[in-house]
């Protein structure tokens, strides 16, 4: 230290002080930033280990409420992939077969198409599936599992060309077809240029050409409706380059199979009518196992039993929904009505209000074409311009079947029938789908009351077992007569309400069909007098939904109120669609079929009436003074901070109205608004803890094809989980029990991954082929969608996983996706088509839970409604945001359907506190937002009204969570806590290192001060 001078000490101080300031600022900034984005970091890097702290007397109790069927993720993944393969085996649809299929295992194949080399497995956004290589079967791998002879020269050339550039748009070996209007990355269609393969014609001799065509849509990406620069009429038609590819295969191969790897229907009339194309197979969204199933179907190891979940029109632009297909342009924006557009991460005031009009009413898909055919409007059902290519429910097999009604019984309240299905083929075993339709009477009463009825509607279905040639199976089916009632939105019920379901007097035809068009057998039944299901006579399904259930899951008694019937809740919709003074919308009607065909919005339509403008202004949820937010709750403040000694685990198995909930909720405190915000209003992928009631953090995950929400690189956030086939492929299997197995398997995967809630299934209607969420939704048909969704929810619930059915409701396009996008339709169409899948799923799904008796500690079971979680969509019903719509959430869902549980908004990263107010008052509980979004909260969390709303939301959330796998291992009295997450441990280590460095440098500075004072 002899050489230490004052100058050196000064220099040392000048060096250390900025370093110390920098380290301190870095530590503070990093710590604050990481904790502000805790939910995102938890999703990316995982949460801390979960620990359960039981009471001493609870340690001996059996709190393993759910059987963990698999000991590891690798074991569960193997089982999941086996199930996934079974789903895709049954969901693939054979559309055309001129005798080429099935192929011999020794057949030589020539693969064609960019999508053979760069395949699609899922959609984009929440439906994305990463290709991890080890567990995802590629087209090449799939074919090689069966076929030993592939045209390797062609295959190597294609892979070489596909890999010429990592960025597809820069690949010189590809031809791009680009939409002339609003082109985007996801809407450009690529295919190999002909010069890639034309010199390999000789290698194709003696082979079967398998041509892969693919389309991918997804979140924020509809299929483009624009004409393309090569003349392709829209994104779902075959491009010029694809036609050239098929022509080459036809000219040089002995046979041609076209594989459609697209969750969306495709417009392929020219392929169906081309004798050079021998077979067409709809693969749909493959998931991780679909290409293996494809090989089994091509070879005949699997006899295709899939049936289309949608009708495929000959020309998509002539379907009744196309005229009002929102393409994202100003054609669907009012010219004189302003609102606030709230996007995920921004908002714009005084913007033109977007709108959509469902002028087709109930007549979409097969309901339109069957009615047009039966009423004579469509002269040729299979007209190549204006008709149908493939009906709803259509699909071919390698064998043949007969179906015959053996027994038919009308028992007054319901109808039952037995259908004998016989495999009449000689070579192949197979499965068949029994499809039951009804044709209602259409009379002057319907014209008077403006009730619309399609001439065919699915009312029940079932799938047979695997039947050997000559074998038959008697399939029993039944349904309630309520299920064939129609909604009348014009009837005065005499009690101050308007509108209700009606079962009109007359003759009903009950038919079994090969598809929506081809009748195989039928019976008739008569309704002697018209039945009105108003508040004096609610439907039995409403009474059952509103009643408490016994421990076996059966309704205990009629609701004390006598029951709430489905009556008009949406008078704005009805006025908009029927009153010329309100709008120029014209709803398609059988009363004047030719004169009411849907038309695109005109300039006059885009000029909103004063009435509509007032509705839109009042519905702007970003404004605190806007009207229509529902009745404010009034009364004294709820009890808070009580010391009742309860924790959430004590409430498992308790009914929603059990008095113990009051005691638990009395323990809530409202003096920490931030804790409530983190629990309720930053609820994307998880909810925060509430220590006052022993509520732990919960974890939710997205992914309609399993727990497969992918990151920006397309890789799953959660490792070791399966990517299942897309929802329409599941629907094409027409197998409800397979969907139960799917839900249960995802529940098992969630149990291993520590996930408590799942944002699925998607239950919106596939209204048009162009919707971006085609891979997320089952079908155009509400019954098929609802029954399959109910089984998914039931299966997942039995494994402890709560399902947030989504995106409630009317989310048929990604264009103008916004809480304030107006959607107009009649209440009949809303109820019969768009609400119906959710109604079926939430009313009929069941789960059986295990719980520990409060007094004796004995483990018991209780069957309860599994539909206890719902996600509201990012659009409006009429003018009012679904998540802030009291008529929708409180009137219909919680009222008519008796829903008990949690309602969550869709992703909402921007907005205002008034939206939280509106959301809670409407009956919604959670705002889906993350730490990267605007921190929204109630504008006043201390008023009695606000505290009552918060208390209800906490109750709804806790009711869902306590009856889920969140309570696994937690006996009554137990507290569930989480250890620090991995990123927190790293942050702690960093902060400790910084602290030690600051202490060392601070100590050094202090010593220099002492040294300078004493020695110098």
Secondary structure as UniProt FT lines:
FT   TURN            2..3
FT   HELIX           6..36
FT   HELIX           38..45
FT   STRAND          50..53
FT   HELIX           56..58
FT   TURN            59..60
FT   HELIX           73..91
FT   STRAND          93..97
FT   TURN            105..106
FT   STRAND          108..112
FT   HELIX           114..117
FT   HELIX           125..127
FT   HELIX           139..144
FT   TURN            145..146
FT   STRAND          149..150
FT   HELIX           152..162
FT   HELIX           168..170
FT   TURN            172..173
FT   STRAND          174..177
FT   HELIX           185..187
FT   STRAND          189..192
FT   HELIX           194..196
FT   HELIX           198..204
FT   TURN            205..206
FT   STRAND          208..215
FT   TURN            219..220
FT   TURN            229..230
FT   TURN            235..236
FT   HELIX           240..252
FT   STRAND          255..262
FT   HELIX           269..272
FT   TURN            275..276
FT   STRAND          279..282
FT   TURN            287..289
FT   HELIX           290..299
FT   STRAND          312..313
FT   HELIX           316..318
FT   TURN            320..321
FT   HELIX           322..324
FT   HELIX           330..332
FT   STRAND          333..342
FT   STRAND          347..357
FT   TURN            359..362
FT   HELIX           366..374
FT   TURN            375..376
FT   TURN            381..382
FT   TURN            384..386
FT   STRAND          388..390
FT   TURN            392..393
FT   STRAND          401..410
FT   STRAND          414..423
FT   STRAND          433..439
FT   HELIX           444..449
FT   STRAND          457..463
FT   TURN            469..470
FT   STRAND          472..480
FT   HELIX           481..484
FT   STRAND          486..492
FT   STRAND          498..503
FT   STRAND          506..513
FT   STRAND          519..527
FT   STRAND          531..533
FT   TURN            535..536
FT   HELIX           540..546
FT   TURN            551..552
FT   TURN            560..561
FT   HELIX           571..578
FT   TURN            580..582
FT   HELIX           590..592
FT   HELIX           594..596
FT   HELIX           603..606
FT   HELIX           610..618
FT   TURN            621..622
FT   TURN            624..625
FT   HELIX           648..651
FT   TURN            652..653
FT   TURN            656..657
FT   HELIX           659..665
FT   TURN            666..667
FT   HELIX           673..680
FT   TURN            684..685
FT   STRAND          686..687
FT   HELIX           691..693
FT   STRAND          698..702
FT   TURN            704..705
FT   TURN            712..713
FT   TURN            719..720
FT   HELIX           727..732
FT   TURN            733..734
FT   HELIX           736..753
FT   STRAND          757..759
FT   TURN            769..770
FT   TURN            772..776
FT   HELIX           782..798
FT   TURN            799..800
FT   STRAND          802..803
FT   STRAND          805..808
FT   TURN            809..810
FT   TURN            815..816
FT   TURN            819..820
FT   STRAND          822..824
FT   HELIX           827..829
FT   HELIX           830..835
FT   HELIX           836..844
FT   STRAND          846..852
FT   TURN            854..856
FT   STRAND          859..865
FT   STRAND          869..872
FT   STRAND          876..878
FT   STRAND          880..881
FT   HELIX           882..884
FT   HELIX           887..896
FT   STRAND          902..907
FT   HELIX           913..922
FT   STRAND          926..928
FT   TURN            931..932
FT   HELIX           944..962
FT   HELIX           965..967
FT   TURN            968..969
FT   TURN            972..973
FT   STRAND          975..978
FT   HELIX           982..1015
//
